[in-house]
Every structure is written in C-alpha cells, then in structure tokens.
Amino acid sequence: MAGIGDMMKQAQEMQSKMADMQESLAEIEVEGVAAAGMVTVTLDGKGVMKGVSIDSSLYSSEEADVVEDLIVAAHNDAKQKSEARAQEEMQKITSGLSLPPGMKMPF
C-alpha cells in the first residue's frame, strides 16, 4: 500500500504546486503583435487582456475594419503565447510525477 500512500502524497504536493502556478500565471505577461508591430496586445498568463497599442498611422477612419482585424490577430497571437507559457509551467510541475499513461493534468 506504500504505492497508494506515495501517490496521495504526490497528489497533495501537485495540488499545492498548481495553486502556486495559478497565482504566478496572473503575473506573467505576453505580447501579441500584428502588422509588423503596428498593433500589439498584452495578456496575462490567464489570457486576460491587459493592454492594447495601436500605431497612430492606423487611425484613419477608412482603415477601421483593418485595425479591428489586426487587434483580433494580435490578441490571438498573445493568447497562443499565454497558453504555451501555461503549458510550460504545467510541465515543470508534473515532470517528477509518475502518473499512469494517458492521465492528464489538471484532473
């Protein structure tokens, strides 16, 4: 039964590490860009948008649709980077665990 006890201990440690990771994700910032940096979007590690920057040359009213599309593109770029960063953090936490094949974290 030592195996089950060890697994329970690992699960408790994992839970604590995951709580710490969730807190640290809010502090991570990633930046997505579009149009060669003319539009940038900043997200935290949880995917919450923290800021947007638009080059003043894009402010023409005729370009409004283009600017809106670029904001979406920059946001999507930042969100992908945020998710990749969260996955990296998760791998750091789960690297030492002996989880059964096919078991994914978080549960």
N, C-alpha and C positions, 0 to 999 in steps of 0.2 A: 504493500500500500504506500510505500515511500514515493512511488512514482506519482500517485494522485496528490500527495501532500506537496511534492515539488511543483507539480503543475498549478496547484492552488496558490502557492507562494509566488510563482511566476506571473499568474494572472493578477494578483494583487499589486505586484510591482509594475506590471503593464498598465494597470488602471491608474496608478499614481503618475507614471511617466506620460500617459496620454493626457491627463488633466494638465500637466505642466506644458505639454506640447500645444494644447488648445490655447492656453494663455499666451504662449510665445508667438503663435501664429498671428495674433492681433497686432503684434509689434513689427512683423515682417512687412516690408513694402516692396512691391514690384511695379515696374513701369512698362506699360504697353505703348507702342508707337505705331503711327500710320503716316503715310505721305512723307517719308524720309524725315520724320521727327517734327513735322508741322503740327501734328496733333499727338498729344501724349495724355495717357490716363494712368493714374496711380491707384492701386488697390492694396488693401492689407492682405495678409495671408489667408483670411477667411473669404476673400472675394468682395469685400465691401469697398465701393469706390470712395477714395479719399480726396481725389482732385482730378482736374482736367485742365489742360493748357492748349490753347489754340493760337497758332501764329496769326498775327494781325493781317497778314496778306490774304487770309481766307475769309475775312469778314464781309465780303461783298454779298449783297442780298441775292444776287444771281447764283451764288455758289452755296446757298444754304443747304440744299439737298446733298451736295458733295460733302460739306462739313459734317452733316449729320451721319452720313455713311462712314466717314473717317473716324468719328467718335466711337461708333459701334465697332469698327475694326480695331481701334486702339484698345478699347475695353476688352474685346475678345482676346487680344494678344496678352494683355495683362492678366486676365483670368486664367488663361492657359499656363502662364508662368507661375501664378499663385498656386494652382493645383499641382504643378510639378514640384514646387518647393514643399508643399504639404506632404506629398508622397515621399520626398527625400527624407523629411523629418520622421515620417512613419517608419521608413525602412531602418533608420538609425535606432529607433526604439525596439523594433521587432527582430533585429538581426541576431540577437543572442538567444532567442526563444526556440525551443524545439516543438514547434506546432505541428500537428498532424498535416499530412499533404492535403492541399485543397482548402485548408482553413484560412480565411482571410480576416484581417483586422481592419477597422474595428468590427466587433461582432455584429 
